[in-house]
Amino acid sequence: AEMDRQGPWDFILLSLQWEAGEDGTVVYHLNAGHAPANSKFVGFVCNRGSSHKLPDLEAVDDNQKIFEHILSKHYEMKVGVGCEKFVHDRQLAAIYRAIPSIQHAFKVLANHEPPFDHD
C-alpha cells in the first residue's frame, strides 16, 4: 500500500537485513544499485505490466540474476524494497525468532513453560 501511494511501481524487492539498528518491517524506494550492508534479497514482486522489463531467463537461472538485473536498472524503473530488519546479527536474530516456537513446543508437548530464566 505504501508503494501504491507513491504512484505506479515496477518491482518490489523483498529482503532481510541484519544488524540494522532496529527491528521491524519497512518499505522504501530503492535509490542505489546495490543491497544494503548485511542484507539478502529473498524474492520480488512484479507489478502488472512490468514483467517485460525482466531479462529472458533460462530454467537453470537462479533468482540472483533477476535481483542483479533489477538493481542495475533501478534508475530506469520504479523499484521499492520491502525489508524485514533485525537489530541483531543473523545467528542471534534466528534464535530470537525461534523463541515463540520453542515456547509453544514446551507448552504443548511438555505442558509447562520453558526455563528461559537460566543461563
N, C-alpha and C positions, 0 to 999 in steps of 0.2 A: 504494500500500500504506500509506503514511504517513497519508493521509486516512482510509482504511478503519479503521485502528487507533483513530482519534479518534471513531469512530461514524459513523452514516449522514450522507452529504453530498448536497447537491443539484447543485452545479456546481463545476467547477474551471476557472478562467480560466487560459489559457496566455499567458505574457508574456516579453518580453525587457527587460532593464534594463541601461543603460549607466552608467558612472561610479558603480558600485555599491560600490566599495571591496573587491570580491572577485570571483574567477572561480569559477563552479560553478553547480550546479542546486539549488534549494531548493523545498520545498513548505511553505506556511504557511496558516493560517486568515486570511481577509480580515477585518480589523477596521475598515476605513474605506471610505467610499463613493466613493473616487477612486483613480486609479492613482498609484503612487509616482513621484517625480520621475525624469525621463529614462527613461521606460519606455513600452512599447507592448504592448497586448493583441493577440495574433495568432490566437487561437482559444479554444475552450472545450470541455469535456466535460460531458455531462449524464448524471447517474446515472439508473438505471431508475426510472421513476415520477415524475420531476421535470419532464418536458417540459411538463406542463400549467401550470407556473409561468412559462413564457415568454409574451411578448405575441404576438398574432396578427401575422404578418409578410406583407408583400407580396413578390412575386418581385424587385422592384426595390430592396428594402431592403438596406442593407449590414450587415456584422457589427457596426459601431459601435453600431447601435440595440440589438442584443442585449446587448453589453457594458454600455451605459449602463443598461439595464433591470436587469441582474443587480447592478450596482454600487448602483443606487438602492434595491434591495430586500435588500441584504446583511444587514440587521438582522433580516429575517424568514426568511431561508433560511440554510443552512449552505453557505458559499462558501469554497473554497480557491483558492490561486494556486500554479501550478507555474511557476517563474521560472528562466530561464537568465540568470545575472548575469555582467557583464563589468566588469573594473577600468577599462578604457579607454573613451574616447568612442566613439560609433557608428562613425565612419570608421576609427579605428585598430583597433577590435575586428574590423571586417570584414577588414582587412589581415591581422591575426594569424590569423584563422580560415582565410584563403586560403592561408597558407604551406604546409600539407601538400599541397594540390592542386598548387601550384607545384613543390614538390619532386618529386612523383610525375611531373608532366609532363616535367620536366628528365630524370629517370631513364629514363622510358620512351621519350621522343621524341629526346633528345639523348645518352642513355647516359652522363650524368655528373651530379655534384652541382651544384645551383645556387650561384652565387657570392654567398652571403649575407654573406660577411665583408668586403665592400666597401661604402663609403658611397654 
